[in-house]
Amino acid sequence: MLKLLSDLVGPFNGRPILVIGGGPSTAINLKHIPADYPACVISANGHGFKQDKFKVDFIVNVDFTYASTRTPMQEYLAQFGKPTINRWSWADYRIPEWTFNGDSGLTAIAVAVMLGGHPVVPLGMDRYTGPKRYFWEPEPEKGWDRRKAPNIDNVREHTRQCVHFCHAAQVRMFDGPMRAYWPVFNHPVEELPAWQPCRAAQCTLEGKVYMVQQSIFLHPTDRVEGGTQIRLTDKEAHPHLRQKKVTLLEVA
């Protein structure tokens, strides 16, 4: 609760970052990336742990609870033993004041860009174009036909948001619908342009450490209990300070 995304920015600047999503193409394209290529590997939700070629460094997630089981994501992701990056108060590295509305795969791409990935290479971003959602799942007994189709308009809009957010970064795809937005991964032939730092505010946002005196909500579903220490930006802390629900402890 005391670290922000800005604490991670720097070590991976200008270095390749691999993002592992869950789409069916992941299983195919994993074979084409040299084992020693990425400087950092990010798993979207738990998908990165369904393969054994690359060691995962960080987990990026969006949802507060896990699918239909309603298991808290904090509890679900704890089994993997890797640092989490998300907007929620319980993240190992929290993204403060985050308003991007993409799913976990798209958000993981955005995080890789903010961490300085050059290039960012996402796998499995198939955007739910086929009946099979995830590369690791077996076909159900009654086939794929009974699966509910996603809201394609939402998928397209979130994809456009991600592309816009990452416009200055070097993102490289293998195949699938995202090739309409980003060039093909062509290592080691391609010479990338010079790395440029991401200008997103979250890369540099700093915070101070507060003691929560009375429970507060950072988001409608994200309750932070009294007696908890948390690092907040000035904007986040302001309404709670006015109500005397948090007390400044020290400058972070």
C-alpha positions as CSV (number, residue, x, y, z in Angstrom):
1,M,0.0,0.0,0.0
2,L,3.0,2.3,0.3
3,K,4.3,2.1,-3.3
4,L,3.1,3.7,-6.5
5,L,3.7,2.9,-10.1
6,S,6.2,5.7,-10.3
7,D,8.5,3.7,-7.9
8,L,8.9,1.2,-10.8
9,V,9.7,3.6,-13.6
10,G,13.3,3.6,-14.7
11,P,15.0,0.2,-14.6
12,F,13.2,-1.0,-17.8
13,N,13.5,2.2,-19.8
14,G,14.3,1.4,-23.4
15,R,14.3,-2.4,-22.9
16,P,11.9,-5.0,-24.2
17,I,8.8,-5.9,-22.1
18,L,6.7,-8.9,-22.9
19,V,3.0,-8.8,-22.0
20,I,1.2,-12.2,-21.7
21,G,-2.5,-12.2,-22.3
22,G,-4.9,-15.1,-22.5
23,G,-6.0,-15.2,-26.1
24,P,-5.5,-18.5,-28.1
25,S,-2.7,-17.0,-30.2
26,T,-0.4,-17.0,-27.1
27,A,0.4,-20.7,-27.3
28,I,1.6,-20.2,-30.9
29,N,3.5,-17.0,-30.6
30,L,5.4,-17.9,-27.4
31,K,7.5,-20.1,-29.6
32,H,8.8,-17.1,-31.6
33,I,10.3,-15.1,-28.7
34,P,13.8,-15.9,-27.6
35,A,13.9,-16.9,-24.0
36,D,16.5,-14.2,-23.2
37,Y,14.7,-11.4,-25.1
38,P,12.4,-9.6,-22.6
39,A,13.9,-7.6,-19.8
40,C,10.5,-7.8,-18.0
41,V,7.5,-10.0,-18.3
42,I,4.0,-8.9,-17.3
43,S,1.1,-11.2,-16.9
44,A,-2.4,-9.9,-17.6
45,N,-4.4,-11.4,-14.7
46,G,-3.1,-15.0,-14.2
47,H,-2.6,-15.9,-17.8
48,G,1.2,-15.6,-17.7
49,F,1.3,-18.4,-15.2
50,K,-0.3,-20.8,-17.7
51,Q,3.0,-21.1,-19.6
52,D,6.5,-22.1,-18.4
53,K,8.8,-20.5,-20.9
54,F,9.1,-17.1,-19.2
55,K,9.3,-16.1,-15.6
56,V,6.7,-13.5,-14.7
57,D,7.8,-10.3,-13.0
58,F,4.6,-8.5,-12.4
59,I,0.8,-9.0,-12.6
60,V,-1.5,-6.3,-14.0
61,N,-5.2,-6.7,-13.3
62,V,-8.3,-4.5,-13.6
63,D,-11.2,-6.3,-11.9
64,F,-11.7,-6.1,-8.1
65,T,-13.2,-9.6,-8.0
66,Y,-12.5,-12.8,-10.0
67,A,-15.0,-13.7,-12.7
68,S,-18.2,-15.4,-11.7
69,T,-16.8,-16.8,-8.4
70,R,-16.6,-13.3,-7.0
71,T,-13.4,-14.2,-5.3
72,P,-11.5,-11.0,-4.3
73,M,-8.7,-10.5,-6.9
74,Q,-6.3,-9.8,-4.1
75,E,-6.9,-13.3,-2.8
76,Y,-6.9,-14.9,-6.2
77,L,-3.6,-13.3,-7.4
78,A,-1.8,-14.0,-4.1
79,Q,-1.3,-17.6,-5.1
80,F,1.2,-16.6,-7.8
81,G,3.5,-14.7,-5.4
82,K,4.4,-11.9,-7.7
83,P,3.9,-8.1,-7.3
84,T,0.6,-6.7,-8.5
85,I,0.1,-3.4,-10.4
86,N,-3.4,-2.0,-10.5
87,R,-5.5,0.9,-9.3
88,W,-6.7,-0.7,-6.1
89,S,-5.5,0.1,-2.6
90,W,-4.1,-3.4,-2.0
91,A,-1.8,-3.3,-5.0
92,D,2.0,-3.8,-4.5
93,Y,2.4,-0.9,-7.0
94,R,-0.7,1.2,-7.2
95,I,-1.6,3.4,-10.2
96,P,-3.1,6.5,-8.6
97,E,-5.7,8.6,-10.3
98,W,-6.1,6.0,-13.0
99,T,-9.0,6.6,-15.4
100,F,-8.1,4.2,-18.3
101,N,-11.0,1.9,-18.9
102,G,-9.4,-1.0,-20.8
103,D,-9.5,-4.6,-19.7
104,S,-6.5,-6.3,-18.0
105,G,-4.8,-7.1,-21.3
106,L,-5.0,-3.6,-22.6
107,T,-4.1,-2.1,-19.3
108,A,-1.0,-4.4,-19.1
109,I,0.1,-2.9,-22.4
110,A,-0.4,0.6,-21.1
111,V,1.6,-0.3,-17.9
112,A,4.4,-1.7,-20.0
113,V,4.6,1.5,-22.0
114,M,4.7,3.5,-18.8
115,L,7.5,1.3,-17.5
116,G,9.5,2.2,-20.5
117,G,9.1,-0.9,-22.7
118,H,10.9,-0.6,-26.0
119,P,9.4,-2.4,-27.6
120,V,6.3,-3.7,-25.8
121,V,5.4,-7.1,-27.2
122,P,1.9,-8.3,-26.2
123,L,0.7,-11.9,-26.7
124,G,-2.8,-13.2,-26.8
125,M,-4.6,-9.9,-27.5
126,D,-7.1,-11.6,-29.8
127,R,-9.9,-9.3,-28.7
128,Y,-12.4,-12.2,-28.2
129,T,-12.7,-12.7,-32.0
130,G,-13.2,-16.5,-31.8
131,P,-15.3,-18.8,-29.6
132,K,-12.3,-19.9,-27.6
133,R,-11.2,-17.2,-25.1
134,Y,-8.1,-18.4,-23.5
135,F,-5.1,-20.4,-24.8
136,W,-5.0,-22.7,-21.7
137,E,-8.6,-23.7,-21.5
138,P,-9.9,-27.1,-22.7
139,E,-13.0,-27.2,-24.9
140,P,-16.1,-27.6,-22.8
141,E,-18.3,-30.7,-23.1
142,K,-21.0,-28.9,-25.1
143,G,-18.5,-27.0,-27.3
144,W,-18.0,-23.3,-27.6
145,D,-21.4,-22.4,-29.1
146,R,-23.0,-21.8,-25.7
147,R,-20.5,-19.1,-24.7
148,K,-21.9,-15.6,-24.5
149,A,-20.4,-13.2,-27.0
150,P,-18.7,-10.1,-25.5
151,N,-19.9,-6.6,-26.2
152,I,-17.9,-5.9,-29.3
153,D,-18.6,-2.2,-29.3
154,N,-17.0,-2.0,-25.8
155,V,-14.0,-4.1,-27.0
156,R,-13.4,-1.8,-29.9
157,E,-13.7,1.4,-27.9
158,H,-11.3,0.1,-25.2
159,T,-8.9,-1.0,-27.9
160,R,-9.0,2.5,-29.4
161,Q,-8.3,4.1,-26.0
162,C,-5.3,1.8,-25.5
163,V,-3.9,2.6,-29.0
164,H,-4.3,6.3,-28.3
165,F,-2.6,6.1,-24.9
166,C,0.3,4.2,-26.4
167,H,0.6,6.3,-29.6
168,A,4.2,7.4,-29.1
169,A,5.5,3.9,-27.9
170,Q,6.9,1.1,-30.0
171,V,4.3,-1.7,-29.6
172,R,4.8,-4.8,-31.8
173,M,2.2,-7.5,-32.5
174,F,2.4,-11.0,-34.1
175,D,-1.0,-11.4,-35.7
176,G,-4.7,-11.1,-35.0
177,P,-6.9,-8.0,-35.0
178,M,-4.4,-5.8,-33.2
179,R,-2.2,-5.9,-36.3
180,A,-4.6,-3.2,-37.6
181,Y,-3.1,-0.8,-35.1
182,W,0.5,-1.8,-34.5
183,P,3.4,-3.2,-36.7
184,V,4.5,-6.8,-36.7
185,F,7.2,-8.0,-34.3
186,N,10.3,-8.5,-36.4
187,H,13.2,-9.2,-34.0
188,P,16.1,-9.1,-34.5
189,V,15.8,-7.6,-38.0
190,E,14.0,-4.3,-37.2
191,E,15.9,-1.3,-36.0
192,L,13.7,0.6,-33.6
193,P,13.6,4.4,-33.4
194,A,15.2,6.0,-30.3
195,W,13.3,5.3,-27.1
196,Q,11.1,8.1,-25.9
197,P,9.8,8.3,-22.3
198,C,6.1,8.0,-21.6
199,R,4.5,11.3,-20.7
200,A,1.6,9.8,-18.7
201,A,1.1,11.6,-15.4
202,Q,1.1,8.3,-13.5
203,C,4.8,7.8,-14.3
204,T,5.8,10.7,-12.1
205,L,2.9,11.0,-9.6
206,E,4.3,11.0,-6.0
207,G,2.5,10.7,-2.8
208,K,2.7,11.0,1.0
209,V,2.0,8.4,3.7
210,Y,-1.2,8.7,5.6
211,M,-2.8,6.9,8.5
212,V,-6.4,6.1,7.8
213,Q,-8.3,7.1,11.0
214,Q,-11.8,6.2,9.7
215,S,-12.5,3.9,6.8
216,I,-12.4,5.5,3.4
217,F,-13.2,4.5,-0.2
218,L,-10.7,5.2,-2.9
219,H,-13.2,3.8,-5.4
220,P,-16.8,2.7,-4.8
221,T,-15.8,-0.9,-4.2
222,D,-12.4,-0.3,-2.6
223,R,-12.7,0.2,1.1
224,V,-9.6,1.1,3.1
225,E,-10.1,0.3,6.8
226,G,-9.1,2.5,9.7
227,G,-5.7,1.8,11.1
228,T,-4.2,1.3,7.7
229,Q,-1.2,3.2,6.3
230,I,-1.5,4.1,2.7
231,R,0.4,6.4,0.3
232,L,-1.9,8.9,-1.5
233,T,-1.4,11.7,-3.9
234,D,-2.4,15.2,-2.8
235,K,-5.5,14.9,-5.0
236,E,-6.6,11.6,-3.5
237,A,-5.9,12.7,0.1
238,H,-7.7,16.1,-0.1
239,P,-11.3,15.0,0.5
240,H,-10.4,12.7,3.3
241,L,-8.2,15.3,5.0
242,R,-11.1,17.7,5.0
243,Q,-13.2,15.1,6.7
244,K,-10.4,14.3,9.1
245,K,-10.5,10.6,8.0
246,V,-6.7,10.5,7.3
247,T,-3.7,11.9,9.0
248,L,-0.4,12.8,7.3
249,L,2.5,10.7,8.7
250,E,5.5,11.6,6.7
251,V,6.6,12.7,3.2
252,A,7.1,9.6,1.1
